[in-house]
Each structure stands twice: as structure tokens, then as C-alpha cells.
Amino acid sequence: MNFIISLFIILSITFAIQLRFKRTFAEAISVSIFTIIMTLYLVTLFLPLTYSAYFTLGIAAIAFLYCIFYIIINWSTINFKIFFPYSFLYFLVCCVFINFSFNNRLATGWDEFSHWMLVIKNMYFFKNFGVGEYTTTMFTGYPPATGLFECFFTIFSPYFVEGNTYKGLNILLLSLLISPLKDNKLNFKTGLLSLFVFLSIPMLFYTPYTSLYVDCILGIMFARLVYISISEEKYDLFFVYNFTVSSSTLILTKASGAGLYAFGIIILFFDIVFFNRQKFILGLTMRNKPVKICVWSSIFIIPLLTKQSWKLYLKYNNLNEAWNTTNITLSGIFELFTENAPQYRIVTIQTFIDAFFNINEFGDIGFKCSYFLFPIIFTVIMIVIGSMGQNKKRIICLNLNLCISYFIYTLSLLILYLFTYTEYEAQNIASFARYMNTITVGYMIIVIICLMNPHIIHRDTMNSKFLVNTTYQRWTYITILIVTLFLTGIEIKEHLFYSAANAKQTQQTRSYYNHISELSGIFDYKTDRIYYIEQESHGGGYWNARYTLTPVSINPNFSWALANEPAEEDLWTKKSTAEEWSDNLKSNNYTYVYLDVINDQFRNEFGTLFSDPLNISDKTVYKVESNDKNNLVTLVPIY
């Protein structure tokens, strides 16, 4: 039922946008979802998330009534074939597939437990952005856009359903990748082939890209922002609204979204100034120039206000931003070129350069390419596209901006590694491929769109043989389709035929932690706090426990394993004595201890704190009780 309600809200707002602005379904669907996200965000700044959801439902009800009224009044003039194009049919079919595929999906990824799903679960329970007095979220500064929409798909349910969050994510992805189908309004075959290609491209870089990680969707959002800039036929009020909500959502998806927005606004600026000035001047039909200036200024002001509002929210709630950039200074950067540069930063630069120029494998068959080569390959393709019409300079300008954006993004990523990461993460350039693929997948999608539909860049100036003859388009589509199948065939097969089985596999994976799930109902998050123990572990069980027991909080990161004298190479065990651990349990008001995995060393070194030292068992809950005799706590088994 939650899925149907969410879909009703999305489609009602989409149809209202279509009718109001005379736009296609492919254009309106993502704008509708961005509107929902921004509504959820703005209302949740001041009110509980539940209020935001019902406020959005109210907007959808008004939109639905508007659609009914409009259709009744204009029944004889509405072209329903245009109003319900093939893109709408594709969307419905994909929604049915998404609902079936992710119905029983559970989180299994390390980062899903430590952040992505953990934040959504906190959003659901505490009706806010997943931050506050009782929340268990560790990384509190990440912008909330995708999490809000994923939570929106389960907020109307009486209990938290993980599968619904994946449905929300994939419908968001679908809406973004369906946008280019506005150029295939009435052609069933080309529209279907285009959607298949656009849905497959991210598989080349992210396996799978339907997880809760935002890096892939960030690149797709950037590609869509650039696409709506270069493909717009008229700069009207819809375009301004579309660009504004798209930019604001991009900024609220991840901290690096602000940089991608800056690239997008620069691309739009150059395109308007050098190639579409007249269209820009005539776009908004407002006679009042101050109002017209204010409307156009909103594409700068509103995204910046959105970014600032999140910073103010974090500051007001005494929370840190996701990326602390205060350590990035000009003096620090200049120091890199001197003998005083820290050794680990020199190692980081060398490792980063090696990773950027090395030949990597992409796709199922191991397509080999370097990140350095991607912009060169894309530039060659764009030159070919430029030869198809009279607007060569326009595509040169577009590609130059994209190429510069690619290298600025890469340099910015290096600076982040040098000044914001720990020495261990920096020297190992943690998640390098995942971050680089964001800009790479965005760049590639734009190139493929231009290759499949060169008329969007050569609008009104195409050579007649390309404008009339569809041979080029047919063979281009076939070639791109074959290459896509060749590179991502295995991934496509996994998504199409084994998605339900993969969802079942996640349940089997999580069954290993069922003993933790059984505990979630016996604690009260307002009064209880649990200390979780998992000896000789890298922390997988800890993060699963932190997620599963939410909204009940547990001990901080890197404290799940204890020893009097940990081995020097042991990075995961905290040094502590029995007396120190006892003081920790008392001073931080822990009410229970859960021993998940223990060893003989733990029994020997901490056994004095237990009521029965000879029978300390794992998979057991112990209640923390005070001991007046020796001022130490006593741990009594209860479950």
C-alpha cells in the first residue's frame, strides 16, 4: 500500500506539471520527484518528517483535482497520445518490475549499515533528518536528499520496510534516466532502445548501481542537469523551475554536488551567452523586467540558499558537516611543493596519480581504460557529433566545459584526500574508483545522449541528410545497443532475471545476524544503552548490531573489541582494563552488555566483572548492575 500511495503522489504531481506547462511525461517525472524531495526537506527543517509526508500528500491531492478539472474542461482538445506517451508506459512497466524485484530486499553492505540505511532507519523512527539526541547515526552531516525520498517510500507503513527504500531509490534513478526520452516522444522502438541503453550505462562503472550509495546517482543527476541545459527549446518558467529544483536536489545529495552544480551553471551560462542569447531574452514572457531578473536569479539564489540552509541546520543542532574542509588552506597546498610536505601526503599524491593513469577494468568483460583516457575518448566522439551539423562551436564549447570540469573534479578529489582524510584512508585513496566514476558516468551519459540524438545540440541547424534520413539514427542505436550488451550483459541479466533471487540472497546473508534482530524488542531507546562486544573482528558485526538495534544506541565505533595489551598490528581492538571498562559502563550510563563473539583472552581479562566468571557465554545479554563492595559493575546474564 505504501508503494501505491507514493506512486499516486508522484504521478499526480507529474500530470499536473504536464498539463500546466505543456511538457512531456519524460520531462515532468523527475521534476515531480525533485519537487517531492524539496518539499520533504523544507518542511522537515521545521516540523517532523511525518508532517512533511502528509503535506506532500496534500499537494498531490490538489494536483490530482487540478488534473481532473483540467481534463473535464478541455476534454475535446487534449491529445491523450501525447499526454500518455510511450515513456509513461515504460515507467509503469519498470515500476511493476521494481516493486517485484525489491520487495524483500535487505541491506547487507558495510556502508549501508554504517550510513546509508542507518540514516534512513533513523529518519523513519525519529521523524527528522536522522540526527538528534537519541539517534544512532554516526555520520550526521551528509546532505539528506536521497535518504528523504527513500524514507518517503516507507514513511506511510506501520513498520520500517527496508525493501521500500530500494524501491524509492530505483524509481528516482528511473525518473532521471527517462528524461532524454523527451526526444523520442512518439517512436516506440527508439524510445525503448534509448531507455535500455541509459539504464545500462551506469552498470559499466557501478556494480550494482541500485544500491543505496549516492555516488552513481550523483553523476546521473549531473548529466541530467547538463542535458536539460543543452536540449531546452525555450527558456520559459518551467525551465527555470526545472533547473532550480534539479540543482537544489543535486546539492542536497552529497557535499560534492555543490561542485557539480557549479559545473552545470557554467555550462548553461556559456551556452546561453554564445549560442542562445535571443532565445534567452524571449524565453520568459514577463513584461516586468525586475520580476524577470528575479525569476532568472532564482537558478543561482535558491540552490545557494538550499546549501546554506543545510549548513545552518547542522550548526543549530551542533553537528559537523560531512566533509570538514577547514584544513584546506593555500599555505597547506603550497607546502606540498616544499621539503616540509608531510611524507604521507607525498605518498598519497603518488598513489593517486598511479590510480588516475593506470589501466583499469570496467564492465563485465573487463573493458580496459584509464581515467585519464576517458575525456580523450569522449572528446573524439564529440568531434564526430560536431561534424553532423552547423553548430560545431556549440559542441566544442560544451565538451571543453565538460573536459575542464572532469579535471577540476579530479584535482579537487586529490585535495580532499590530502587534507580531509585520515592518513590511512588518504594513502590508500579509499573509494577512489567510486568517487571518480561519479564524474565519468555523468560525462559518458551526456556524450551518449548527444551521439544518439545529435539534433539536440544542432537544433535547427542540422544538415538535411541527418535531419531527414533516419539511417544514421537507426545504425547508431543498434551499434550502441550491441556495445552496451557486450560490456554489461551479465549485469543486465542479473537485474532482469535474478533480481528477486538476489533479494532472497540478502535475506539469507542477514540470517547470520538473526540473533541480534531478536533483541530489538526488549530494550527502550529512551532509557537503555547497550555495550556490544565482538572480539577479534574488523567491525562487521558491530555495524550490523548498531543498525539492527536502532533506535537503541550502542557503544561508539572502534570499541567493540577490548584487551589489556592489544597487539601492535591490531587496529581494531581498544586498549582497556577491567576497571577502565567498568568506569566506562558507569559513566556513560550503559544498561546492558551484549557479548556477541568473545575469546579466552576476554574471559581472563574481564571475567571479574561478571557475576559468574566461569560461565561467560557469547550471544548473551548481561544487565549492568552496581557493586557497592569494590566500586565495579557486575554483569548479570538475563537473556
C-alpha positions in Angstrom: 0.0 0.0 0.0 2.9 2.4 0.8 4.2 1.9 -2.7 0.8 2.7 -4.3 0.4 5.8 -2.2 3.9 7.0 -3.1 3.3 6.3 -6.8 0.0 8.2 -6.7 1.7 11.2 -5.2 4.5 11.1 -7.9 2.1 10.7 -10.9 -0.5 13.2 -9.7 2.2 15.9 -9.4 3.7 14.8 -12.8 0.4 15.0 -14.7 -0.3 18.4 -13.2 3.1 19.7 -14.3 2.5 18.2 -17.8 -0.9 20.0 -18.1 0.3 23.3 -16.6 3.5 23.7 -18.7 2.6 21.6 -21.8 5.6 19.3 -21.3 6.2 15.6 -21.9 6.0 12.9 -19.3 9.7 12.3 -19.6 10.4 15.9 -18.7 7.9 16.1 -15.9 8.5 12.9 -14.0 11.9 13.8 -12.5 10.7 17.4 -11.8 7.8 15.9 -9.9 10.2 13.8 -7.7 12.5 16.7 -7.1 9.5 18.7 -6.0 8.6 16.0 -3.5 12.2 15.9 -2.2 12.5 19.6 -1.8 9.0 19.7 -0.1 10.1 17.0 2.4 13.3 18.9 3.0 11.8 22.3 3.6 9.0 21.1 5.9 11.3 18.8 7.9 13.6 21.7 8.7 10.8 22.9 11.0 8.3 20.0 11.5 8.5 16.2 11.9 9.1 14.2 8.8 5.6 12.7 9.1 4.1 16.1 8.7 6.2 16.6 5.6 4.9 13.3 4.1 1.3 14.3 4.6 2.0 17.8 3.4 3.3 16.2 0.2 0.2 14.0 0.0 -1.9 17.1 0.3 -0.1 18.7 -2.6 -0.7 15.5 -4.6 -4.4 15.6 -3.8 -4.6 19.2 -5.1 -2.6 18.3 -8.2 -4.9 15.3 -8.8 -8.0 17.5 -8.6 -6.4 20.0 -10.9 -5.8 17.3 -13.5 -9.4 16.1 -13.2 -10.8 19.6 -13.6 -8.5 20.4 -16.5 -9.4 17.2 -18.4 -13.1 17.9 -17.9 -12.8 21.4 -19.2 -10.5 20.6 -22.1 -11.7 17.1 -23.0 -12.1 17.7 -26.6 -8.7 19.3 -27.2 -6.4 17.0 -25.2 -4.2 14.7 -27.3 -4.1 11.7 -25.0 -1.5 10.0 -27.2 0.9 12.9 -26.3 -0.3 13.1 -22.7 0.3 9.3 -22.2 3.4 8.7 -24.4 5.5 5.6 -24.6 7.7 6.9 -21.8 4.8 6.7 -19.5 4.2 3.1 -20.5 7.9 2.3 -19.9 7.7 4.0 -16.5 4.7 1.9 -15.4 6.3 -1.4 -16.5 9.5 -0.5 -14.8 7.6 0.4 -11.6 5.9 -3.0 -11.6 9.4 -4.7 -12.1 10.9 -2.6 -9.3 8.1 -3.4 -6.9 8.5 -7.1 -7.6 12.3 -7.1 -7.6 13.0 -5.2 -4.4 10.0 -6.3 -2.3 12.1 -8.4 0.1 15.4 -6.8 -0.3 17.5 -6.2 2.8 20.7 -4.2 3.4 23.9 -6.2 3.5 26.6 -3.8 2.6 29.1 -2.5 5.1 28.4 1.2 4.3 24.7 0.6 4.3 24.8 -0.5 7.9 27.2 2.3 8.9 25.5 5.1 7.0 23.0 4.9 4.1 20.3 2.5 5.5 21.2 3.5 9.1 20.3 7.2 8.3 17.0 6.2 6.7 16.1 4.0 9.6 16.8 6.9 12.0 14.7 9.2 9.8 11.8 6.8 10.0 11.9 6.3 13.8 12.7 9.9 14.8 10.8 11.7 12.1 13.7 14.0 11.2 16.9 14.0 9.2 18.3 11.2 11.3 20.0 13.4 13.8 19.2 14.3 17.3 19.5 13.3 21.0 18.6 9.6 20.6 19.6 8.9 17.0 22.2 6.2 16.3 23.5 7.9 13.1 27.3 8.2 13.1 27.9 10.4 10.1 25.4 13.2 10.8 26.5 15.8 8.2 25.6 14.1 5.0 23.0 16.0 2.9 19.6 14.2 3.1 18.0 14.4 -0.4 18.1 10.7 -1.5 17.6 9.5 2.1 14.4 11.6 2.4 12.9 10.2 -0.8 13.9 6.6 0.1 12.3 7.1 3.5 9.3 8.6 1.8 8.6 5.2 0.3 8.2 3.6 3.7 7.0 6.5 5.9 3.3 5.6 5.4 4.0 2.0 6.6 3.3 1.0 10.3 6.8 -0.5 10.5 10.1 0.0 8.8 10.4 -1.9 5.5 14.0 -1.9 4.0 12.8 -3.1 0.6 10.7 0.0 0.2 13.7 2.2 0.4 15.3 0.4 -2.5 12.1 0.9 -4.5 12.3 4.6 -3.8 15.9 4.8 -4.9 15.3 2.9 -8.2 12.3 5.0 -9.1 14.4 8.1 -8.6 17.1 6.6 -10.9 14.4 5.6 -13.4 13.0 9.1 -13.5 16.4 10.6 -14.1 17.4 8.2 -16.9 14.0 8.5 -18.6 14.5 12.3 -19.1 16.2 12.0 -22.5 13.2 10.2 -23.9 11.5 13.6 -24.5 13.4 13.5 -27.8 11.6 10.2 -28.7 8.1 11.3 -28.0 6.2 9.0 -30.4 8.7 6.5 -31.5 8.2 3.2 -29.6 11.4 1.4 -30.8 13.9 4.2 -30.4 12.4 5.2 -27.1 12.7 1.7 -25.8 16.2 1.2 -27.0 17.2 4.6 -25.6 15.9 3.8 -22.2 17.6 0.4 -22.2 20.9 2.0 -23.1 20.6 4.7 -20.4 19.6 2.2 -17.8 22.6 0.1 -18.7 25.4 2.7 -18.9 25.8 3.1 -15.1 26.4 -0.7 -14.9 29.7 -0.1 -16.6 31.0 1.8 -13.6 28.9 0.6 -10.6 28.1 -3.0 -9.8 25.3 -2.8 -8.9 24.3 0.8 -9.1 20.9 0.1 -7.5 22.5 0.1 -4.0 22.0 3.0 -1.6 25.4 4.6 -2.4 24.8 8.1 -3.8 27.9 8.3 -5.9 26.3 6.9 -9.1 23.1 8.8 -8.8 25.1 12.0 -8.2 26.8 11.5 -11.6 23.4 10.8 -13.3 21.9 14.0 -11.7 24.8 16.0 -13.1 24.3 14.5 -16.5 20.6 15.4 -16.4 21.3 18.9 -15.3 23.6 19.4 -18.3 21.2 17.7 -20.6 18.2 20.0 -19.7 20.5 22.9 -20.3 21.6 22.0 -23.8 18.4 20.4 -25.0 15.9 23.1 -24.0 13.9 24.6 -26.8 12.5 27.5 -24.8 13.7 29.2 -21.7 10.4 29.5 -20.0 9.2 29.3 -16.4 9.2 25.5 -16.5 12.9 25.5 -17.4 13.8 27.9 -14.6 11.8 25.7 -12.1 13.3 22.5 -13.5 16.9 23.8 -13.3 16.4 25.2 -9.9 14.9 22.1 -8.2 17.3 19.9 -10.0 20.3 22.0 -8.8 18.9 22.2 -5.2 18.4 18.4 -5.1 21.9 17.8 -6.5 23.4 20.0 -3.8 21.4 18.1 -1.1 22.5 14.7 -2.3 26.2 15.0 -1.4 28.7 17.7 -0.5 30.4 17.3 -3.9 27.0 18.1 -5.5 27.7 21.8 -5.0 30.8 21.5 -7.2 28.8 19.6 -9.9 26.1 22.3 -9.7 28.8 24.9 -10.3 30.0 23.0 -13.4 26.4 22.8 -14.6 25.7 26.5 -14.2 28.9 27.4 -16.0 27.9 25.2 -18.9 24.5 26.8 -19.0 26.0 30.3 -18.9 28.4 29.7 -21.8 25.6 28.0 -23.9 23.2 31.0 -23.4 25.8 33.7 -23.9 27.4 32.3 -27.1 24.6 30.4 -28.7 21.2 31.1 -27.3 21.1 34.8 -26.3 18.0 35.6 -28.3 16.1 32.5 -27.0 17.1 33.5 -23.5 15.8 37.1 -23.9 12.5 35.9 -25.4 12.1 32.9 -23.1 10.3 34.4 -20.1 7.2 36.3 -21.4 7.1 38.6 -18.4 7.0 42.3 -19.2 8.1 43.4 -15.8 11.9 43.4 -16.0 12.7 43.3 -12.3 10.4 40.3 -11.9 12.1 38.6 -14.9 15.5 39.2 -13.4 14.3 37.8 -10.0 13.0 34.7 -11.7 16.3 34.1 -13.6 18.3 34.9 -10.4 16.5 32.0 -8.7 18.7 29.5 -10.5 21.6 30.9 -8.5 20.0 32.1 -5.3 17.7 29.1 -4.4 20.4 26.4 -4.8 22.8 28.5 -2.7 20.1 29.2 -0.1 19.5 25.4 0.0 23.1 24.7 0.6 23.3 27.4 3.3 20.1 26.2 5.0 21.7 22.8 5.5 24.8 24.3 6.9 22.7 26.4 9.3 20.7 23.3 10.3 23.9 21.5 11.2 25.2 24.5 13.1 22.0 25.0 15.0 22.0 21.3 16.1 25.7 21.3 16.9 26.5 18.9 14.1 29.6 18.7 11.9 29.5 18.8 8.1 30.2 15.6 6.2 33.5 16.9 4.8 35.5 19.3 7.1 37.3 21.5 4.6 38.8 23.9 7.2 42.1 22.1 6.9 42.3 23.0 3.2 44.4 26.2 3.0 46.6 27.9 0.4 49.6 27.6 2.7 48.9 23.9 3.1 48.7 23.4 -0.7 51.9 25.5 -1.3 53.6 23.4 1.4 53.2 20.3 -0.9 55.8 21.8 -3.2 58.4 22.3 -0.4 60.6 19.9 1.6 58.3 20.4 4.6 55.4 18.4 3.0 54.3 15.5 5.2 55.6 12.2 3.9 52.1 10.6 3.9 50.8 13.3 1.6 53.7 12.7 -0.8 52.7 9.0 -0.8 49.1 10.0 -1.3 49.9 12.1 -4.4 51.9 9.3 -5.9 49.2 6.7 -5.2 46.5 9.0 -6.6 48.5 9.7 -9.8 49.1 6.0 -10.3 45.4 5.2 -9.9 44.4 8.0 -12.3 46.8 6.9 -15.1 46.7 3.2 -14.6 44.7 1.0 -16.9 41.6 -0.3 -15.1 38.9 -2.8 -16.0 35.3 -1.7 -16.5 32.2 -3.8 -17.3 31.6 -7.5 -17.3 34.2 -8.3 -19.9 36.9 -6.2 -18.3 37.0 -3.3 -20.8 40.4 -1.7 -20.1 40.8 2.0 -19.9 42.5 4.7 -17.8 40.6 7.6 -16.2 43.0 9.9 -18.0 41.9 8.4 -21.3 38.1 8.8 -20.8 38.0 12.6 -21.6 40.1 12.0 -24.6 37.8 9.3 -25.9 34.7 11.4 -25.2 36.3 14.4 -26.9 36.9 12.3 -30.1 33.2 11.2 -30.1 32.0 14.8 -29.6 34.2 16.0 -32.5 32.3 13.4 -34.7 29.0 14.7 -33.4 30.1 18.2 -34.2 30.7 17.3 -37.8 27.0 16.4 -38.2 25.6 19.9 -38.3 26.4 23.6 -38.4 26.7 24.1 -34.6 30.3 22.8 -34.3 31.3 25.6 -32.0 28.5 24.8 -29.6 29.5 21.2 -29.1 33.2 22.3 -28.8 32.2 24.7 -26.1 30.1 22.0 -24.3 32.9 19.4 -24.5 35.6 21.9 -23.4 33.5 22.7 -20.3 32.9 19.1 -19.6 36.6 18.2 -20.0 37.7 21.1 -17.7 35.1 20.1 -15.2 36.4 16.5 -15.3 40.0 17.5 -14.4 38.9 20.1 -11.8 36.8 17.4 -10.1 39.8 15.1 -10.2 42.1 17.7 -8.7 39.5 18.6 -6.0 39.3 14.9 -5.1 43.1 14.7 -4.6 42.9 17.8 -2.4 40.2 16.1 -0.3 42.4 13.1 0.2 45.3 15.2 1.2 43.6 17.4 3.7 40.3 15.8 4.9 41.0 12.1 5.1 42.9 10.1 7.8 46.5 9.1 6.9 45.4 5.5 6.4 42.5 6.4 4.1 44.5 9.0 2.2 47.5 6.8 1.4 45.2 4.0 0.3 42.9 6.5 -1.6 39.8 4.9 -0.1 36.9 4.5 -2.6 38.8 6.2 -5.4 37.0 4.3 -8.2 33.6 5.0 -6.7 34.3 8.8 -6.5 36.0 9.1 -9.9 33.1 7.1 -11.5 30.7 9.9 -10.5 32.1 12.4 -13.0 32.9 9.7 -15.5 29.4 8.3 -15.7 27.9 11.8 -15.9 30.3 12.8 -18.8 29.6 9.5 -20.6 25.8 9.8 -20.4 25.9 13.3 -21.9 28.2 12.1 -24.7 25.8 9.1 -25.5 22.8 11.4 -25.5 24.4 13.7 -28.0 25.5 10.7 -30.1 22.0 9.1 -30.2 20.2 12.4 -30.7 22.6 14.9 -32.4 19.7 17.2 -33.2 19.5 18.4 -29.6 22.9 20.1 -30.0 22.4 21.0 -33.6 18.8 22.1 -33.2 17.6 24.0 -36.3 21.0 23.7 -38.0 21.3 20.0 -38.8 22.4 19.0 -42.3 19.4 17.9 -44.2 20.7 14.3 -44.6 20.8 13.9 -40.9 17.6 15.8 -40.3 15.5 13.7 -42.7 17.3 10.4 -43.1 16.9 8.1 -40.1 19.6 5.6 -41.3 22.2 7.3 -39.1 20.0 7.2 -36.1 19.0 3.5 -36.6 22.5 2.3 -37.1 23.8 4.4 -34.2 21.2 3.0 -31.9 22.0 -0.6 -33.0 25.7 -0.1 -32.6 25.4 1.5 -29.1 23.0 -1.3 -28.1 25.4 -4.0 -29.2 28.3 -2.4 -27.4 26.2 -1.9 -24.2 25.1 -5.6 -24.3 28.7 -6.6 -24.8 30.0 -4.6 -21.9 27.2 -5.0 -19.4 25.4 -8.2 -20.5 26.0 -10.1 -17.3 24.8 -7.2 -15.1 21.7 -6.7 -17.3 20.9 -10.4 -16.9 21.3 -10.2 -13.2 18.9 -7.3 -13.0 16.3 -8.7 -15.4 16.2 -12.4 -14.4 17.8 -12.8 -11.0 16.7 -9.6 -9.1 14.1 -11.5 -7.0 16.7 -14.2 -6.3 19.2 -11.6 -5.3 16.7 -10.1 -2.9 16.3 -13.6 -1.3 20.0 -13.9 -1.1 20.2 -10.7 1.0 17.8 -12.4 3.5 20.0 -15.4 3.7 23.0 -13.2 4.3 21.3 -11.3 7.1 20.0 -14.5 8.7 23.5 -14.8 10.2 22.6 -11.9 12.4 19.1 -13.0 13.4 20.3 -13.4 17.0 20.8 -9.6 17.1 17.4 -8.9 15.5 15.7 -10.9 18.2 17.0 -8.4 20.8 15.5 -5.3 19.2 12.2 -5.6 21.1 13.4 -5.9 24.6 15.1 -2.5 25.0 13.8 1.0 25.3 15.8 3.6 23.4 15.0 6.4 25.9 16.3 4.5 28.9 18.7 1.8 27.7 22.1 1.8 26.1 24.0 -1.3 25.1 27.7 -2.1 25.0 28.3 -4.5 22.1 31.3 -6.9 22.2 32.8 -8.7 19.2 36.4 -9.8 19.8 38.9 -10.4 17.0 36.7 -8.6 14.4 37.1 -5.8 11.9 33.7 -4.5 12.9 31.2 -6.1 10.6 29.0 -7.4 13.4 29.3 -4.1 15.3 27.9 -2.1 12.4 25.1 -4.7 11.8 24.2 -4.5 15.5 24.3 -0.7 15.5 21.9 -0.7 12.6 19.6 -3.6 13.7 19.2 -2.3 17.3 18.3 1.2 16.2 16.7 3.2 17.7 18.5 1.8 20.7 22.1 3.2 20.8 25.3 1.2 21.4 28.9 1.9 22.1 31.0 4.1 19.8 33.0 2.9 16.8 36.3 1.1 17.4 35.3 0.0 20.8 33.7 -3.4 20.1 36.8 -5.4 21.0 38.8 -4.9 24.2 42.2 -6.1 25.5 44.7 -5.0 28.2 47.5 -5.0 25.7 46.4 -5.3 22.1 48.9 -6.5 19.5 50.7 -3.6 17.8 49.3 -4.6 14.4 45.8 -4.9 15.8 44.0 -1.7 14.6 40.5 -2.8 15.8 41.0 -3.6 19.5 40.7 -0.9 22.1 43.2 -0.9 25.0 41.3 -1.2 28.3 41.5 -2.9 31.7 38.5 -4.3 33.6 38.5 -1.3 35.9 38.6 1.1 32.9 35.8 -0.7 31.2 33.7 -0.7 34.4 34.2 3.0 34.7 33.2 3.5 31.1 30.0 1.5 31.6 29.0 3.5 34.6 30.0 7.0 33.4 28.2 6.6 30.0 25.1 5.0 31.5 25.2 1.7 29.8 22.4 -0.5 31.0 23.2 -3.7 29.1 26.2 -5.5 27.7 25.7 -7.9 24.7 28.5 -10.4 24.2 28.3 -11.5 20.5 31.7 -13.0 20.0 34.2 -13.5 22.8 37.5 -15.4 23.3 39.5 -16.8 26.2 41.6 -13.6 26.5 38.4 -11.6 27.1 37.2 -14.2 29.7 40.5 -14.0 31.5 40.9 -10.2 31.5 37.3 -9.1 32.1 35.8 -12.1 33.8 36.0 -10.3 37.2 33.1 -8.1 36.2 30.7 -10.9 35.6 28.5 -12.5 38.3 29.6 -16.0 37.1 33.1 -15.7 35.7 33.3 -19.4 34.9 30.3 -19.4 32.7 30.6 -16.3 30.5 28.8 -17.1 27.2 28.6 -15.4 23.9 25.3 -14.5 22.2 24.1 -13.4 25.7 22.7 -10.2 27.2 24.1 -9.0 30.5 22.5 -6.4 32.7 24.8 -3.8 34.2 24.3 -3.6 37.9 26.2 -1.6 40.5 28.5 -3.3 43.0 29.0 -1.5 46.3 31.8 -3.8 47.5 34.5 -2.9 45.0 33.0 0.1 43.1 32.9 -2.1 40.0 29.9 -3.0 37.9 28.5 -6.5 38.0 27.2 -8.1 34.7 24.3 -10.4 35.3 23.0 -12.7 32.5 19.3 -12.1 31.6 18.8 -13.3 28.1 
